[in-house]
């Protein structure tokens, strides 16, 4: 029997950091903080769909609740003169009040630009679902996307998988396209992974993306 392990959790604490960073003083506060993070991340993911957001990081102190949005198109979120970010913050506070989420009064939104979008699995998955939702042939979308990804010098291997009623077929199936190598069991291998969905009139098409960006070592290890 084989066990499929999520590439992010497999490397957590080795080359990956936690997406939420805070400490719960007791079990009750831990549960409240965890619920808040899950609901806020789910709401932002839905709200910012199509804006090429790759990662949502959350940091919490006693006085501040800080959310960092990593995106390759910061202008779409910030808006003209920063209007977009202010509207998003107001909408987020309103949603948090509706869900009765307990957070510090100071809620801060930071936008972090992703400089290499073709090497980011979440952004590549967004490219794929955009193409599929525009009714482009899925094989052409996969081929064009993986060629863009492999053109990036940081990428050493990539794999894209789509599954569902591809092309509107009656029977669901799975299609893969792969370039280069992807050492999934090597803990020092920097593998970015993302899941997405393309919503079609005849159902949902699932998308998975793996991107291998080479080995990752600490400076201390490199010096030895």
Phi, psi and omega per residue, in radians:
X1 nan 2.350 3.091
X2 -1.790 2.667 3.126
X3 -2.117 2.106 3.125
X4 -1.516 2.053 -3.116
X5 -1.854 2.424 3.107
X6 -1.127 2.225 -3.079
X7 -1.023 -0.488 3.139
X8 -1.292 -0.902 -3.103
X9 -1.169 -0.508 3.133
X10 -1.092 -0.507 -3.067
X11 -1.947 0.162 -3.119
X12 -1.128 2.203 -3.108
X13 1.538 -0.145 3.120
X14 -1.834 -1.085 3.039
X15 -2.179 -0.005 -3.138
X16 -2.037 2.533 3.083
X17 -1.819 2.874 3.117
X18 -1.246 2.543 3.130
X19 -1.377 -0.381 3.032
X20 -2.108 2.299 -3.080
X21 -2.213 1.871 3.085
X22 -2.959 3.028 3.109
X23 -2.204 2.355 3.050
X24 -1.646 2.235 -3.105
X25 -1.200 -0.603 3.120
X26 -2.552 -3.115 -3.069
X27 -1.122 -0.689 -3.120
X28 -1.123 -0.797 3.138
X29 -1.181 -0.614 3.096
X30 -1.085 -0.770 3.140
X31 -1.105 -0.754 3.135
X32 -1.114 -0.770 -3.134
X33 -1.127 -0.752 -3.126
X34 -1.131 -0.772 3.097
X35 -1.039 -0.761 3.138
X36 -1.059 -0.802 -3.109
X37 -1.111 -0.754 -3.116
X38 -1.114 -0.806 -3.105
X39 -1.204 -0.714 3.129
X40 -1.146 -0.765 -3.132
X41 -1.142 -0.693 3.122
X42 -1.145 -0.724 -3.138
X43 -1.156 -0.769 3.138
X44 -1.153 -0.683 3.122
X45 -1.059 -0.738 3.129
X46 -1.239 -0.731 -3.096
X47 -1.170 -0.667 -3.043
X48 -1.740 0.336 3.119
X49 -1.106 2.302 -3.112
X50 1.620 -0.056 3.128
X51 -1.783 0.256 3.046
X52 0.996 0.834 3.053
X53 -1.501 2.171 -3.070
X54 -1.720 -0.527 -3.033
X55 -2.678 2.434 3.048
X56 -2.096 1.943 3.122
X57 -1.823 2.535 -3.107
X58 -2.274 2.281 3.036
X59 -2.172 2.446 -3.078
X60 -2.319 2.294 2.946
X61 -2.152 -3.103 -3.128
X62 -1.155 -0.473 -3.055
X63 -1.939 -0.222 -3.029
X64 -2.434 2.499 3.046
X65 -2.102 1.873 -3.004
X66 -1.927 2.239 3.131
X67 -2.071 2.212 3.131
X68 -1.934 2.074 -3.135
X69 -1.778 2.022 3.107
X70 -1.623 2.079 -3.096
X71 -2.520 2.655 3.094
X72 -1.562 -0.148 3.118
X73 -2.232 1.242 -3.081
X74 -1.094 -0.522 -3.124
X75 -1.081 -0.551 3.135
X76 -1.159 -0.589 -3.124
X77 -1.503 -0.745 -3.075
X78 -1.194 -0.725 -3.141
X79 1.335 -3.089 -3.127
X80 -1.302 2.139 3.113
X81 1.137 0.329 3.127
X82 1.423 0.237 -3.134
X83 -1.143 -0.676 -3.083
X84 -1.088 -0.748 -3.106
X85 -1.205 -0.606 3.114
X86 -1.194 -0.735 3.103
X87 -1.124 -0.693 3.119
X88 -1.125 -0.700 3.131
X89 -1.138 -0.737 3.111
X90 -1.118 -0.751 3.122
X91 -1.127 -0.658 3.123
X92 -1.147 -0.776 3.116
X93 -1.087 -0.684 3.122
X94 -1.119 -0.751 3.133
X95 -1.160 -0.684 3.116
X96 -1.134 -0.648 3.092
X97 -1.181 -0.664 3.136
X98 -1.142 -0.690 -3.128
X99 -1.475 -0.018 -3.136
X100 1.014 0.822 3.110
X101 -1.532 2.190 -3.134
X102 -1.547 2.008 3.132
X103 -2.443 2.839 3.026
X104 -1.050 2.732 -3.103
X105 -1.101 -0.629 -3.088
X106 -1.486 1.761 3.083
X107 -1.784 2.146 -3.058
X108 -2.113 2.319 3.089
X109 -1.960 2.144 3.093
X110 -2.014 2.407 3.101
X111 -1.825 2.160 3.121
X112 -1.996 2.173 -3.105
X113 -1.424 2.318 3.046
X114 -1.526 1.994 -3.018
X115 -1.377 -0.422 -3.105
X116 -2.196 1.374 -3.042
X117 -1.128 -0.528 -3.127
X118 -1.218 -0.256 3.116
X119 -1.764 0.199 -3.128
X120 -1.952 2.090 -3.025
X121 -1.096 -0.693 -3.105
X122 -1.138 -0.687 -3.141
X123 -1.252 -0.664 3.093
X124 -1.121 -0.706 3.088
X125 -1.085 -0.640 3.102
X126 -1.146 -0.673 3.083
X127 -1.067 -0.700 -3.111
X128 -1.173 -0.840 -3.094
X129 -1.200 -0.518 3.061
X130 -1.109 -0.790 3.125
X131 -1.109 -0.740 -3.132
X132 -1.181 -0.707 3.133
X133 -1.196 -0.365 3.051
X134 -1.464 0.114 3.100
X135 1.186 0.454 3.027
X136 -1.341 2.639 3.094
X137 -1.008 2.238 -3.000
X138 -1.094 -0.589 3.136
X139 -1.157 -0.675 3.104
X140 -1.158 -0.700 3.118
X141 -1.076 -0.801 3.138
X142 -1.092 -0.779 -3.096
X143 -1.152 -0.800 3.138
X144 -1.099 -0.737 -3.090
X145 -1.168 -0.795 -3.093
X146 -1.209 -0.505 3.055
X147 -1.181 -0.677 3.067
X148 -1.113 -0.728 -3.121
X149 -1.132 -0.808 -3.091
X150 -1.258 -0.303 3.074
X151 -1.245 -0.324 3.114
X152 -1.325 2.291 -3.060
X153 -1.227 -0.328 3.129
X154 -1.359 -0.319 -3.033
X155 -1.619 2.277 3.111
X156 -1.919 -0.241 3.117
X157 -2.929 2.633 -3.137
X158 -2.655 2.634 3.072
X159 -2.529 2.334 3.090
X160 -2.187 2.314 3.140
X161 -2.214 2.333 3.035
X162 -2.152 2.514 -3.136
X163 -2.543 2.563 -3.115
X164 2.365 -2.758 3.132
X165 -1.438 1.305 -3.064
X166 -1.148 2.248 -3.128
X167 1.198 0.286 3.138
X168 1.372 0.271 -3.120
X169 -1.141 2.693 -3.126
X170 -1.197 -0.649 -3.104
X171 -1.793 2.286 3.124
X172 -1.255 2.560 3.091
X173 -2.621 3.126 -3.077
X174 -2.215 2.383 3.118
X175 -2.249 2.440 3.139
X176 -2.169 2.641 2.929
X177 -2.436 2.343 -3.019
X178 -2.428 2.459 3.041
X179 -2.388 2.414 3.116
X180 1.278 -2.895 -3.107
X181 -1.900 2.635 3.103
X182 -2.384 1.599 -3.113
X183 -1.373 1.523 -3.026
X184 -1.169 -0.487 -3.082
X185 -1.555 -0.152 3.127
X186 -1.443 2.032 -3.033
X187 -1.197 -0.489 3.141
X188 -1.478 -0.058 3.112
X189 -1.323 2.187 -3.128
X190 -1.438 1.592 -3.119
X191 -1.939 2.114 3.089
X192 -1.687 2.378 -3.069
X193 -2.335 2.489 3.116
X194 -2.615 2.596 3.027
X195 -2.044 2.542 3.078
X196 -2.580 2.990 3.102
X197 -2.323 2.398 3.000
X198 -1.817 2.084 -3.087
X199 -1.586 1.970 -3.136
X200 -1.984 2.915 -3.134
X201 -1.158 -0.493 -3.104
X202 -1.707 0.108 3.107
X203 2.461 -2.991 -3.108
X204 -1.822 2.386 3.057
X205 -1.904 2.134 -3.137
X206 -1.449 2.489 -3.114
X207 -2.257 2.305 3.037
X208 -2.223 2.422 -3.118
X209 -2.308 2.255 3.002
X210 -2.043 2.311 3.085
X211 -2.298 2.157 -3.141
X212 -1.746 2.119 -3.063
X213 -1.986 0.493 3.080
X214 1.564 3.086 3.139
X215 -1.384 2.571 -3.118
X216 -2.141 2.095 -3.123
X217 -2.224 2.669 3.043
X218 -1.291 2.747 3.130
X219 -1.083 -0.647 -3.138
X220 -1.080 -0.728 -3.141
X221 -1.165 -0.602 3.136
X222 -1.210 -0.468 -3.104
X223 -1.407 -0.398 -3.080
X224 -1.219 nan nan
